[in-house]
Amino acid sequence: METRDTYKTIAAASDEILYKEKNSKFFGYAFPIQSESEVKPLIDPLRKKHFNAVHFCYAFQVGTDKISFRSNDDGEPANSAGAPIYGQIQSHELTNILIVIVRFFGGTKLGVGGLISAYRTAAQMALEASEIVEKTIDIHYQISFEYKDMNKVMRIIKEKNLNIVSQQMDEKCSIEISVRKKNAIQTFETFDQTFGVEIKKLA
């Protein structure tokens, strides 16, 4: 069974979308993120922008092997906001994404069914306003070697068409490379079997 080494996310933050339901307004935003620590700094400016809004509901998912996700109803009835937003992330098979829906109450209660439908639609619209892209899952390695072994290392990098992330060339040299997950073990073994070269996986 081939290991899946790609994932889907969005290329950039979406444009603001607006969905209206019985005078309630739902503003939707989608953001690409790499970790949970980015969530609050993205929501805080929306709280300032929409300071009269009642609810800032969101869902996010990050990770490819180890998945981390959360949904937040922010005062709406349980599972009426965060869950339908997260449902859109799942149905589009996305990760490394945050969707925020900001609600202004319009005076008419929508009921739980109405809220679920409205938050789901707003999240879907935010995704439709985004460019969905497929990215490769990459493994990062650090290769260490003496300067005299540079040609040997560079030849392997060129032959295997590897991506150099950073390099430091002194008497003792160090190169960080990124490799598609499906080629990672083979690449590791090639360097590991090369005399005078050390390779280690970076977290």
Solvent accessible surface area in square Angstrom, and as a share of the most:
residue,aa,sasa,rsa
1,M,241,1.07
2,E,132,0.59
3,T,72,0.42
4,R,149,0.54
5,D,9,0.04
6,T,28,0.17
7,Y,31,0.12
8,K,60,0.25
9,T,5,0.03
10,I,2,0.01
11,A,48,0.38
12,A,59,0.46
13,A,58,0.45
14,S,15,0.10
15,D,107,0.55
16,E,77,0.34
17,I,20,0.10
18,L,71,0.35
19,Y,46,0.17
20,K,124,0.52
21,E,54,0.24
22,K,121,0.51
23,N,114,0.58
24,S,0,0.00
25,K,81,0.34
26,F,0,0.00
27,F,29,0.12
28,G,0,0.00
29,Y,15,0.06
30,A,0,0.00
31,F,28,0.12
32,P,49,0.31
33,I,2,0.01
34,Q,127,0.57
35,S,44,0.29
36,E,72,0.32
37,S,88,0.57
38,E,60,0.27
39,V,9,0.05
40,K,141,0.60
41,P,83,0.52
42,L,50,0.25
43,I,7,0.03
44,D,44,0.23
45,P,73,0.46
46,L,12,0.06
47,R,101,0.37
48,K,155,0.66
49,K,121,0.51
50,H,16,0.07
51,F,160,0.66
52,N,111,0.57
53,A,15,0.11
54,V,80,0.46
55,H,26,0.12
56,F,12,0.05
57,C,0,0.00
58,Y,20,0.08
59,A,0,0.00
60,F,2,0.01
61,Q,22,0.10
62,V,13,0.07
63,G,22,0.21
64,T,48,0.28
65,D,103,0.53
66,K,180,0.76
67,I,83,0.42
68,S,48,0.31
69,F,115,0.48
70,R,122,0.45
71,S,51,0.33
72,N,51,0.26
73,D,31,0.16
74,D,47,0.24
75,G,71,0.68
76,E,15,0.07
77,P,60,0.38
78,A,85,0.66
79,N,101,0.52
80,S,0,0.00
81,A,0,0.00
82,G,0,0.00
83,A,43,0.34
84,P,13,0.08
85,I,0,0.00
86,Y,22,0.09
87,G,27,0.26
88,Q,18,0.08
89,I,0,0.00
90,Q,104,0.46
91,S,80,0.51
92,H,53,0.24
93,E,109,0.49
94,L,3,0.01
95,T,9,0.05
96,N,13,0.07
97,I,0,0.00
98,L,0,0.00
99,I,0,0.00
100,V,0,0.00
101,I,0,0.00
102,V,0,0.00
103,R,10,0.04
104,F,48,0.20
105,F,93,0.39
106,G,25,0.24
107,G,59,0.57
108,T,61,0.36
109,K,171,0.72
110,L,20,0.10
111,G,42,0.41
112,V,77,0.44
113,G,53,0.51
114,G,26,0.25
115,L,8,0.04
116,I,55,0.28
117,S,45,0.29
118,A,1,0.01
119,Y,0,0.00
120,R,106,0.39
121,T,40,0.23
122,A,0,0.00
123,A,0,0.00
124,Q,74,0.33
125,M,58,0.26
126,A,0,0.00
127,L,3,0.02
128,E,119,0.53
129,A,42,0.32
130,S,18,0.12
131,E,114,0.51
132,I,68,0.34
133,V,37,0.21
134,E,112,0.50
135,K,89,0.38
136,T,48,0.28
137,I,22,0.11
138,D,62,0.32
139,I,28,0.14
140,H,63,0.28
141,Y,10,0.04
142,Q,50,0.22
143,I,0,0.00
144,S,26,0.17
145,F,1,0.00
146,E,76,0.34
147,Y,124,0.47
148,K,163,0.69
149,D,14,0.07
150,M,33,0.15
151,N,121,0.62
152,K,56,0.24
153,V,0,0.00
154,M,63,0.28
155,R,136,0.50
156,I,17,0.09
157,I,11,0.06
158,K,172,0.73
159,E,128,0.57
160,K,66,0.28
161,N,137,0.70
162,L,24,0.12
163,N,89,0.46
164,I,59,0.30
165,V,70,0.40
166,S,59,0.38
167,Q,99,0.44
168,Q,116,0.52
169,M,64,0.29
170,D,84,0.43
171,E,152,0.68
172,K,109,0.46
173,C,1,0.00
174,S,25,0.16
175,I,0,0.00
176,E,40,0.18
177,I,0,0.00
178,S,10,0.06
179,V,4,0.03
180,R,84,0.31
181,K,41,0.18
182,K,105,0.45
183,N,60,0.31
184,A,6,0.05
185,I,130,0.66
186,Q,112,0.50
187,T,2,0.01
188,F,64,0.27
189,E,84,0.37
190,T,41,0.24
191,F,0,0.00
192,D,83,0.43
193,Q,145,0.64
194,T,22,0.13
195,F,180,0.75
196,G,41,0.39
197,V,12,0.07
198,E,120,0.54
199,I,17,0.09
200,K,119,0.50
201,K,128,0.54
202,L,52,0.26
203,A,154,1.19
